[in-house]
Structure formats: structure tokens, C-alpha cells
Amino acid sequence: MRAMRNTLALRLCELLALGAMVSTLGCSEKDATKCQEALDGTRKSLAAADANLITQWRERAYKYCADTAALATLDREITDKQAADAAAKAAEAQHKAENDALVKAFTGWAGDSRLAPDHASATPVCDGDDPSATKPAEPKTHDRFCTATRQAGTYPLSVRYWDADKTILMFTTKPSNPVTCDDIGPNKVLKTWDVPALTGQSVKRTRCELTSGTLTGLNVVVSAASEAPVYIFSVSYLEKDPGLKVIAGG
């Protein structure tokens, strides 16, 4: 009798173990189609830099993918892409900070130098000067252009002015990133138009009049392109420099 009970108990254990195995296999959520869908969804979200969707699709991939190597590869892709994005954002923030500092230095220097551009640097150079002379000779005429320059970090700043009438002047610099009229100061837009770019496409160019501060009344020309020169000038300067007149839209 005891032997029969032992046999029945053993049989019952075997049945329970088999049932548990069947139950486990029947409840498995691994699915190759859904796995591939989740992998593709994660990568698309990664390309779009959508953090919420990346998380959701990744969780779905771990739910349906049986291939641990594929999941490890996916995680490496996520880590590498997010690190690259973070580095790009940091570089962009640094460039913006450099641009902002340059604009501040440029407009401050222009405002300080507007009334006396010949004092904008220690050694202005005028048309007709002898570059080898230790002291420039007194010019026969002041109807000529002079240029004064200085550095703001690695960026050159320059002012070009008419020696006989120093209110005729133009300040210029070349930032790494595009600059707007609003970056220069309070203004009213005079004109906006398209100009050819080096890429073969076109970019917006804008001419504004500054309406406040030490640069009030001067005009600004900016272009929506990297390394595009910024010009701050008196309207009277355009009559002396046809090249800038074209750049400024006439």
C-alpha cells in the first residue's frame, strides 16, 4: 500500500513538473516579429533624438527579443548616439557663448570708437601711408580711407573711416555663427532679401537701423550664414564704398 502511495506521489510530481513546463512555454512573450519592430522603432527614435520613445521602444525590445547579443548591440548604439548628441550640444553651447562674447566686444568697441575711429587702435593705417616708415608723413590730402584694427580673442575687429570726415565709417567682424540685428541691439528692419550662399542655396540678408545706445542711427547688415561678416556703418559711408552699397542692398 505504501509503495502504491509512493508511486502515485511520484507520478503526481511528474505531472506537476510537466504542467509547469508547459505553462512556462505557453506564457513566453518572445516574438521575432515584434522584436524586430521594437529594434527598428528604437533606432528610428534614436535618430529623431526622442528620449521618451527611445525608452518605450527599448523596453519593448527587451520584452520580445530573445537574442541577448542583439539587445547588447542596441544598448551600445543608444549609448554612443546619446554621447555624440551630448557632445554636439556642448559644442553648440560653447560656440554660442563665443559668438555672444564677440558680439558684445564688437558692439562695445564700435560704440566707444564711433566719435574717434582714428583712436580705435594704436596704429591706424591710411591709404598712401608708407608701411616701412617709423612715423607716417603728413598726408597731402585727407580724402582717403584709413583702417584701425584690434583683436577680440581670435577674432579681428576693424573700422574703416574717411580721414577727412570721420563720421563716414564702417565697423566689421566675422563671427563663426550667424548674427541677427537683435543681437547687435534695438533696431528697426529696413530690408530683408535673399543672397546666394556658398552651398549653392540662398540665405537671408537683413539691413537694420540701430535705434538705441551709442550706435543709434548707424545701419547694420547681417546674413543668416556661418562666418558671414557683420557690418555696422553710417549711411554716408555707402557713397564712398560702392562694394558695401551692393552688399547692403543699395
C-alpha positions as CSV (number, residue, x, y, z in Angstrom):
1,M,0.0,0.0,0.0
2,R,2.8,2.3,0.9
3,A,4.6,1.5,-2.3
4,M,1.4,2.4,-4.3
5,R,1.2,5.7,-2.5
6,N,4.8,6.5,-3.3
7,T,4.2,5.7,-6.9
8,L,1.2,7.9,-7.1
9,A,3.1,10.7,-5.4
10,L,6.0,10.4,-7.8
11,R,3.5,10.4,-10.7
12,L,1.8,13.5,-9.4
13,C,5.1,15.3,-9.1
14,E,6.0,14.4,-12.7
15,L,2.6,15.7,-13.9
16,L,3.0,19.0,-11.9
17,A,6.5,19.5,-13.3
18,L,5.3,18.8,-16.8
19,G,2.4,21.3,-16.3
20,A,4.8,23.9,-15.0
21,M,7.0,23.5,-18.1
22,V,4.0,23.7,-20.5
23,S,2.8,26.8,-18.6
24,T,6.2,28.4,-18.9
25,L,6.4,27.8,-22.6
26,G,2.9,28.9,-23.2
27,C,3.4,32.2,-21.4
28,S,6.6,33.1,-23.2
29,E,6.4,36.6,-24.7
30,K,9.4,36.3,-27.0
31,D,8.3,37.2,-30.6
32,A,10.7,37.6,-33.5
33,T,8.3,39.9,-35.5
34,K,7.6,42.2,-32.5
35,C,11.3,42.1,-31.6
36,Q,12.3,43.4,-35.0
37,E,9.6,46.1,-34.8
38,A,10.9,47.2,-31.4
39,L,14.5,47.3,-32.6
40,D,13.6,49.4,-35.6
41,G,11.4,51.6,-33.5
42,T,14.2,52.2,-31.1
43,R,16.7,53.1,-33.8
44,K,14.2,55.5,-35.5
45,S,13.5,57.2,-32.2
46,L,17.3,57.4,-31.6
47,A,17.8,59.1,-35.0
48,A,15.0,61.6,-34.0
49,A,16.5,62.1,-30.6
50,D,13.2,61.4,-28.9
51,A,14.2,60.2,-25.4
52,N,10.7,59.1,-24.4
53,L,10.2,56.9,-27.5
54,I,13.7,55.5,-27.2
55,T,12.9,54.3,-23.6
56,Q,9.5,52.8,-24.7
57,W,10.8,51.0,-27.7
58,R,13.8,49.7,-25.8
59,E,11.6,48.2,-23.1
60,R,9.5,46.6,-25.8
61,A,12.7,45.1,-27.4
62,Y,13.7,43.6,-24.1
63,K,10.2,42.2,-23.7
64,Y,10.1,40.5,-27.1
65,C,13.7,39.8,-28.2
66,A,15.3,36.5,-27.2
67,D,18.7,37.4,-28.7
68,T,20.7,39.0,-25.9
69,A,23.6,39.9,-28.4
70,A,21.1,42.0,-30.4
71,L,20.0,43.7,-27.3
72,A,23.5,44.4,-26.2
73,T,24.2,45.9,-29.7
74,L,21.1,48.1,-29.4
75,D,22.3,49.4,-26.0
76,R,25.7,50.3,-27.4
77,E,24.1,52.2,-30.2
78,I,21.9,54.1,-27.8
79,T,24.9,55.0,-25.6
80,D,27.1,56.0,-28.5
81,K,24.4,58.2,-30.1
82,Q,23.4,59.9,-26.9
83,A,27.1,60.6,-26.1
84,A,27.6,62.1,-29.6
85,D,24.4,64.2,-29.2
86,A,25.6,65.5,-25.8
87,A,29.0,66.4,-27.2
88,A,27.3,68.2,-30.1
89,K,25.1,70.2,-27.8
90,A,28.1,71.1,-25.6
91,A,30.0,72.3,-28.7
92,E,27.0,74.3,-29.9
93,A,26.6,76.0,-26.5
94,Q,30.3,76.8,-26.5
95,H,30.1,78.4,-30.0
96,K,27.1,80.4,-28.9
97,A,28.9,81.7,-25.9
98,E,31.9,82.7,-28.0
99,N,29.6,84.4,-30.5
100,D,27.8,86.3,-27.8
101,A,31.1,87.4,-26.3
102,L,32.4,88.5,-29.7
103,V,29.2,90.5,-30.4
104,K,29.4,92.2,-27.0
105,A,33.1,93.1,-27.6
106,F,32.4,94.2,-31.1
107,T,29.5,96.5,-30.4
108,G,31.2,97.9,-27.3
109,W,34.3,98.7,-29.2
110,A,32.3,100.2,-32.1
111,G,30.3,102.4,-29.7
112,D,33.4,103.6,-27.9
113,S,35.2,104.3,-31.2
114,R,32.4,105.9,-33.1
115,L,33.3,109.5,-32.3
116,A,37.0,109.0,-32.8
117,P,37.7,106.0,-35.1
118,D,41.3,107.1,-35.5
119,H,41.8,106.2,-31.9
120,A,40.2,102.8,-32.2
121,S,43.7,101.3,-32.3
122,A,47.2,102.5,-31.6
123,T,48.4,102.2,-35.2
124,P,45.7,103.0,-37.8
125,V,46.8,102.6,-41.4
126,C,45.7,105.0,-44.1
127,D,45.8,104.8,-47.9
128,G,49.0,106.1,-49.2
129,D,51.0,105.6,-45.9
130,D,54.5,104.2,-46.2
131,P,54.3,100.9,-44.3
132,S,58.1,101.0,-43.8
133,A,58.2,104.5,-42.2
134,T,58.6,104.7,-38.5
135,K,56.3,107.7,-38.4
136,P,53.7,108.3,-41.1
137,A,54.3,111.5,-43.1
138,E,51.7,114.2,-43.0
139,P,49.4,113.4,-45.9
140,K,48.9,115.7,-48.8
141,T,45.1,115.1,-48.6
142,H,42.8,113.6,-46.1
143,D,40.4,112.5,-48.8
144,R,41.3,108.8,-48.2
145,F,40.3,105.8,-46.2
146,C,42.0,104.7,-43.0
147,T,41.7,101.4,-41.2
148,A,42.1,100.6,-37.5
149,T,42.1,97.1,-36.1
150,R,42.1,95.2,-32.9
151,Q,41.6,91.6,-31.7
152,A,38.8,90.1,-29.6
153,G,40.3,86.8,-28.7
154,T,41.0,85.1,-32.1
155,Y,38.6,87.4,-34.0
156,P,39.7,90.5,-35.7
157,L,37.7,93.7,-35.4
158,S,38.1,96.6,-37.9
159,V,36.9,100.1,-38.6
160,R,37.3,101.8,-41.9
161,Y,36.8,105.5,-41.9
162,W,37.1,108.6,-44.2
163,D,40.1,110.6,-42.9
164,A,38.5,114.0,-43.9
165,D,35.2,113.2,-42.2
166,K,35.4,110.5,-39.6
167,T,31.7,110.2,-39.2
168,I,31.9,108.3,-42.5
169,L,32.8,104.9,-41.2
170,M,32.2,101.1,-41.1
171,F,32.9,98.6,-38.4
172,T,33.1,94.9,-39.3
173,T,33.9,91.5,-37.9
174,K,33.3,87.9,-38.9
175,P,31.6,85.6,-36.2
176,S,31.6,81.9,-36.5
177,N,27.8,81.6,-36.2
178,P,25.1,83.7,-37.8
179,V,24.2,87.0,-36.1
180,T,20.9,88.9,-36.1
181,C,20.1,92.6,-35.9
182,D,18.6,91.9,-32.5
183,D,21.9,90.5,-31.3
184,I,23.5,93.9,-32.2
185,G,20.9,96.0,-30.4
186,P,17.4,97.6,-30.6
187,N,16.6,98.2,-34.2
188,K,14.1,98.6,-37.0
189,V,14.3,96.4,-40.0
190,L,14.8,98.3,-43.3
191,K,15.1,95.4,-45.7
192,T,15.3,91.7,-46.0
193,W,16.3,89.7,-49.1
194,D,17.9,86.5,-50.4
195,V,21.5,86.3,-51.4
196,P,23.5,83.3,-52.9
197,A,25.4,81.1,-50.4
198,L,28.5,79.0,-50.8
199,T,26.3,75.9,-50.6
200,G,24.6,76.9,-53.8
201,Q,21.4,77.7,-52.0
202,S,20.4,81.1,-50.7
203,V,20.4,82.8,-47.2
204,K,18.5,85.7,-45.8
205,R,20.3,89.1,-45.5
206,T,18.9,91.8,-43.4
207,R,19.6,95.5,-43.1
208,C,18.5,97.4,-40.0
209,E,18.8,100.8,-38.4
210,L,20.0,100.8,-34.8
211,T,17.6,102.8,-32.6
212,S,19.2,102.9,-29.2
213,G,22.6,103.3,-27.4
214,T,25.9,104.6,-28.6
215,L,25.4,103.2,-32.1
216,T,22.0,104.9,-32.7
217,G,21.4,105.9,-36.3
218,L,24.0,103.5,-37.8
219,N,22.9,100.7,-40.1
220,V,23.7,97.0,-39.7
221,V,23.9,94.3,-42.3
222,V,23.8,90.7,-41.2
223,S,23.4,87.4,-43.1
224,A,22.0,84.1,-41.9
225,A,25.1,82.1,-42.6
226,S,28.1,80.9,-40.6
227,E,31.2,83.1,-40.9
228,A,29.2,85.8,-42.6
229,P,30.6,89.3,-41.9
230,V,28.7,91.7,-39.8
231,Y,28.8,95.4,-40.9
232,I,27.9,98.4,-38.8
233,F,28.1,101.6,-40.8
234,S,26.9,105.2,-41.4
235,V,24.6,105.7,-44.4
236,S,27.1,108.3,-45.7
237,Y,29.7,105.5,-45.9
238,L,27.9,103.8,-48.8
239,E,28.7,106.8,-51.1
240,K,32.4,106.2,-50.5
241,D,32.3,102.4,-50.8
242,P,30.2,101.0,-53.8
243,G,31.1,97.5,-52.8
244,L,29.3,97.8,-49.4
245,K,26.5,99.6,-51.1
246,V,25.9,96.4,-53.1
247,I,26.2,94.2,-50.0
248,A,23.7,96.5,-48.2
249,G,21.1,96.2,-50.9
250,G,21.6,99.6,-52.5
